[in-house]
């Protein structure tokens, strides 16, 4: 990563410098997914317990799947809100292979619910390689449909449900939007894709930029896609529900927000997806954050650049969730 630190926003460079690195110099190395999961769990176990935030109520839904397993969806609702609220269905980051406990991110989910005055519905979608695509997207569709069908029970406005995903969560978020359209379910009010992982082919210019290898390197994102798709990786007939960047028909999707970072292997596939949405006459808010790296808002949460991004994204969400 020659010159990366010099090119980054100073606050982001300082945050990156302070974080532990993988052997290849990035923040995340995916050659051994089970071992990485175990190390992340062990690290979390040593963190001090965070007391419950009295400003929200937390409820865990367990929605039956057809195979008799259950999908977990965790609802964060502003405490004392007795009125009907909009909802944001959230798909967490983790390259589609990490992140099996929504409660590990309580603070982030709580902040979204409070800042947006909405119900934040965190989907604990199935991970690869144990569940290949489109399993995660089917979980997203199940969660979305359940909330729309049971809106009155959860005091949610069925016409004000948005979809949002970050990084690896961008794939099931976008695929859920495609499924909702194709299966004629009630239309989401918005779609948000934050530095999304969308296309297994890794053919864009940014996917080969050494300076963009900050959070992960090209071999790692390829390993993640190999876990998601197995022997379908790179095949000509991969379905858009498994890799939404493959979609050729993006018509009739909801108003979409796309945020990408300058120094990110995934930058150009997010920009390309936004461009094709625009061509399909979908209203798009596209934002490229200069001097930022992948998921900068989580790794440098107090930075000026993060505050600017959050103000922009949250304004988009408020417009669409509250009308």
N, C-alpha and C positions, 0 to 999 in steps of 0.2 A: 504493500500500500504506500508506495513512495509519494511523499508530498501531501498525503491526505490531511494530516493534522493542520498543515499550513492553510489548506483550502477551506477548512470547516469554519463555521461561525465560532468565534472565540469561546463562548459559553459552552457550546456543544463539544468543542475540542477539549476543554477542561474536563467535562463530564466523561468523555471517552477515555481520556488519559488516566482518570481515577478508577476506572473499572477493570476487574480482572479479565485477562485475555486468554483465548484458546491458544493452542500451540501454533496455529497459523497466523496469529496476530489479530484475529477478529474477535467478536464478543461471543459467537455461538458456532460450535462445530458439531456437525450432525452425523459423523461416521459411526457412532454407537448410540442409537436412540434410547434403548433401555437403560444404559449406563447414565446418559445425560438426564433422563427422567429421575433416576434414583438420586443423583447428585442435587438436582433442583429440589426434590422433596426433602432431602436432608438439610439443605440450606434453609428452607422455609421453616423446618422444625426447630431450628435454633433461633429464629426470630422471636422477639417478645410478643406475647399475645396482645392483640389490639382490642380494647374494650368496645362493645357494641355502640354504634352511633344512634342516640335516641331520636335523631331527626328522620330516620327511616324505619319502616317495618320490612322484614325480610320473610318471604314465604317460598318454600320449595315445592314446585309442582312435579309430579311424576306421571307422565303421559304414556299410556300403553302403546307400544308398537305392535305391528301385525305378528311379529315373531314371539310375542309374549314377554319381551324385555320392556324396559321402561326408559323413556327419555326424561332427563332431569332439566328443568328450566327454573332458574331462581329469579323471583320477582323482588325488585327493590322499589318501594313505594314511599313517597314523602309521608311521614307520620302525621296523622290528623287530617289528611286529605280524604274527605268523605265523598267528594264529587267525582264524577267520571273524568278520567285523565287520558291523554294520549299515551301511547306505548312505543318504546324503541326496542326492537328485537336485536340483540347484540351477539355477534360472533367474535370470539376472542382471537388474539394473535397466537402464534406458536407453530408456524409452518405446516399446519394441519397434522402435526405429530406430537405436539406438546400442549399441556393445559387441560387437566381432567377434573379440576375443582374450582368452580366459579367463586367459592368463598375465599380463595386465595387473593382475589382482587376486589374484596368488599369496598375498600376505600375509593377505588376508581368508579365502580358501579354506583356507589352512594353519591359521589360527586355529580355524575351524569344525571341521576334521578332528581337531585335537588336543583341543579343548575337549569335543567330543562323543564322542571315541574311536570315530570312524566313518570310512568312506570317503566323501569329498565328491566327488560327480560333477558337474562343472560342464558344462552343456550349451551348446555354441556354436550356438544355434539361429539359423536364417535370419532376417534382418531385413527389415523393410518400408522403402521401397516395393518393393525388388527382388523380395521374396517376400511376397505378400499373405497374410493369414490365410485358412485355418488352417495355413499352412506351419510356423510356429514350434511350434504345438501338435503337429503330426504328428512333428516332430523330437523333441519331448518324449516322445511315445508310443513312438517308435522307441528312444530312449535307455533309457527305463524297461523296455521289453520285453526289450531286449538284456541289460541287467544282470540281470533276473530269470531269463532263459533261460540265461545264462552265469555264474550266481552262483558255482558251484563254481570255475570258472576264475579268477575275480577274488577268491576267498575272501570272498564276500559272503553274508550270510544272506538268502535270497530272500523270507523272511517279514518281514523288517525293513528294508524300503526305503521311505523317506519322500519326499515331494515338497515343494519349497519355492520360492517366488519372491518377489522384491521389486519393487515399483513396476510397470514394464512387464512384468517377468518374472512377475508375478502372473497375467497373462492366460494364457500358455501353461501355467503350473503348474496352474491351475484347470481349463483345458480338457483337459489331460492326464488329470487325475483323472476328468473326465466320460467321456473316451474309454475309459479303462481299465474303468470301470463298464459302459459300453454294449457294449464288445467282449468282455466277460467275461474279461479278463486277470486275473492274480493281483492281489489287492487291496493297495494301498499301506498302510503302517502309520500314516501321518499326512499331513496337508496343512497347510502354513504359507503364509500370505498376508500379507506385510508391506506396508502402505500400498498395496494393489494397484490397478492400472489394469484395470477390468473391464467398463465399460459405455460405449459410444460415444455414447449419447444425451445425456449431460451434463445430466440433468434434475433432479438432486438439489439441495437448497438450498446445500450447500457448494460445488458447482461454479460458483456465481455470486457467491461471497463475495470481494470485493476484498481483504480482509484475509488470505485464504488464498493469495494469489498471491505466494508467497515463492520457491519453487524454479522454478516456471513459471507463466505466466499462462493464463487460459482459452483464448485463441486458440491457444496452443502445444499444449495437450493435444488440442484439436480438430484441429490440423495433424497430430499424431501419429496420431490415429485415422483421418484421411483417408489417410495413407500406408498404414496397415494394411488398410483396407477399400476404398479407392478410391471408386467411385460407389455402393457399398453403404452408405456412411456414413449412419446415421440411418434406413435403410430398415426397414420393418416385419418383414422376413423374414430378418434377419441371424441366422445360426446361432450357438448358444452356443459351439461350438468356435472361432469367430472373436471373439466377445465374450461371455465367460462370465456377465457380469451379465444377459444375456438369458435365461439358463436358467430354465425354469419347473419343472423336476423336479430337485431336489437330493437326493433320497433315496439312501441307500446309499453316500454319500461317506464317506471316512475321517474320523476325529477331526481337527478343524481348529482351527488357531490363527490369529487375525486380529488384527493390530495396526494402528491408525490414529492419525493425529496431529490435534490440534485445528485447526491452521491449515494445512489441506491441501484443495485442490479435490477430491481423491479420497476425503475422509473418509467421506462419507455412503454412497457406493456400497459401501465396505468394510463399514460397519455394516449396510447393508441386506442384503448377501450373507450376513453372519453371522446376521442375524435370520431369513432364509429357510432357512438351514441348520438353525437351531434348530427352526423350524416343521416341517421335514422329519425331525425326530428324530435329527439328526446332533449328536454331542457337540461343543461349540464353546467355546474359550477366546477371549473377545473383550476386547481391551484398547484403551482410548482414552487417549492420552498428552496430558495437559493442557499447554498452552504450548509444544507441539512443532510443528515444521513437517515437511513431506514429507522422508523419508529423513534425518531428524535424526541417526540413529545413524551414518551415513557422513560427514556434514558436520561433526559435532561428536562424533567418536568417543571422546574421553576425558571427555565430560561425565558428570555424575552421573546424568542422565536416561537416557543411553545405557547406562550400567552397570546401571541398574535394569531397563531393557527386556531387555538381553541375559541377565541372570540369570533373568528370567521365561520368556523364549522358550527358552533352553537347557534349563531344567528341564522344560518341556513336551517338547522333543525327546528328552531323555534317557529320560523315562518311556516314550515310544512306540518309540524306536529300540532300547532295551535291555530293555524289558519289566519 
